[in-house]
Amino acid sequence: MPEITNFEHNGVDVQFTKSPESLGSLGGHVVGLVGTAPDKDASIAFNTPFRIASLSDLAKLDVAGHEAGSLYHCVYETLKKTSVVIYVVVVPEAKKEDGTLDQTATMNNIIGGVEAGTDRLTGLRLLPTCAEVPTMIACPGYSHMEGLRSEMASIAQRMMALVILDAPDVATIDVVNYSKSVGGAGLGYEAAYVAYPMPKIYSKAAKGDIAVAPSVLAVGAMAAKKPWESPGNQGVNATDMTRVVNYNILDRTTDGDLLNRYGISYFARTTMGGYSLIGNRSLMGEFISHVGLRYAIARKLVKAAQKAMAEQLTKSFMEQQVKGISDWGQTLVADQVVPVFECYLHPELNTLENYKNGKWYIVLNYGQYSPNETMVYTINADDSLTAKFLEGVLNG
């Protein structure tokens, strides 16, 4: 008898089809810092991301207790403010012939690059390689320098991360001029949050107050909030400031109002007591919370998309993907991350040619909450209300 060519199997096959996994929550911040720690423990290698989530981890940055370098105070003040994962990349301090710090050469170490011969990444280039990719980055004490500032903005843009910059330690009007000289479309500065002036904090090593870079406290204020929330109005652990910025919640003519008008956030005393960080906008004028939300959504979609790559573009697959994203979006609405969310297949770009090339388009539309930046009270004396009162009195 010849082989029965259409026979498959005298039995049972079991096939499983899973629905798309939940995308999960957007999550909070992960901090990425690059700087110096000359008294680090030997277990922390130069130009290798090191994860810090507790004060015991922090202790390895300063085994001598001198609080030296640019990283220690930023990590310490951030952990004092909030519980957050921090990745640090420690680079060597460069010295001049007289033994003093060579700030420019150290800045070059922070910028880093690719080592010739080994192709090993150094400095800032290591932040995207962290096990938990940072959602915000800073280089305290050096980010006011032009060469580093532009590198940070560029790398943060590719990482879809916010970037915290130090404003230069100059007078208010000069900081405004600094703001005018920085920026440009497509360079990443729409995600740059600039802090001013240098705050003072207590140092056990110095047995007194010391001035530190603005980002030392701004990082903690940002990390204490969700990526889609503004860090503005956050209290900070400062004892004083190197420069006084006038702030009055009713006055549009203060130095603080001028700084905010040019995308500079600042520390000032408020009626809440102590010092607070005042400012909701990026250097380019957009609410930093809007940028943070946009990046958080994009990061989540990119991460989830990897599991679906190379699947057959069947009708059920595409419908499941759209429904999964739409259902996820409704959880964002329920959690008051966004006020409205919708997802659908693009009606025009999903053409035959694109489909044949394995390309298809999903549209996500969402609303966004804005921070409370300007409250306007309208107070009216209403004679009609007084008349009703008198009518009640006269009529008993």
HELIX and SHEET records of a PDB file:
HELIX    1   1 LEU A   55  LEU A   58  1                                   4    
HELIX    2   2 ALA A   59  LEU A   61  5                                   3    
HELIX    3   3 TYR A   72  LYS A   81  1                                  10    
HELIX    4   4 GLN A  103  ILE A  111  1                                   9    
HELIX    5   5 GLY A  123  THR A  129  5                                   7    
HELIX    6   6 GLU A  146  MET A  159  1                                  14    
HELIX    7   7 THR A  172  SER A  181  1                                  10    
HELIX    8   8 TYR A  189  ALA A  191  5                                   3    
HELIX    9   9 SER A  215  ALA A  223  1                                   9    
HELIX   10  10 ASP A  255  ARG A  261  1                                   7    
HELIX   11  11 ILE A  288  ALA A  305  1                                  18    
HELIX   12  12 GLN A  306  ALA A  308  5                                   3    
HELIX   13  13 LYS A  315  ALA A  334  1                                  20    
HELIX   14  14 LEU A  352  LYS A  356  1                                   5    
HELIX   15  15 ASP A  383  LEU A  394  1                                  12    
SHEET    1   A 9 PHE A  50  ILE A  52  0                                        
SHEET    2   A 9 VAL A  85  VAL A  90 -1                                        
SHEET    3   A 9 VAL A  30  GLY A  35  1                                        
SHEET    4   A 9 MET A 136  ALA A 138  1                                        
SHEET    5   A 9 LEU A 162  ASP A 166  1                                        
SHEET    6   A 9 ALA A 192  TYR A 196  1                                        
SHEET    7   A 9 ILE A 264  ARG A 269  1                                        
SHEET    8   A 9 TYR A 275  ILE A 278 -1                                        
SHEET    9   A 9 GLN A 234  VAL A 236 -1                                        
SHEET    1   B 2 GLY A 113  VAL A 114  0                                        
SHEET    2   B 2 LEU A 121  THR A 122 -1                                        
SHEET    1   C 3 GLY A 208  ALA A 211  0                                        
SHEET    2   C 3 PRO A 199  SER A 203 -1                                        
SHEET    3   C 3 ASP A 240  MET A 241 -1                                        
SHEET    1   D 2 PHE A 341  LEU A 345  0                                        
SHEET    2   D 2 ILE A 362  TYR A 366 -1                                        
END                                                                             
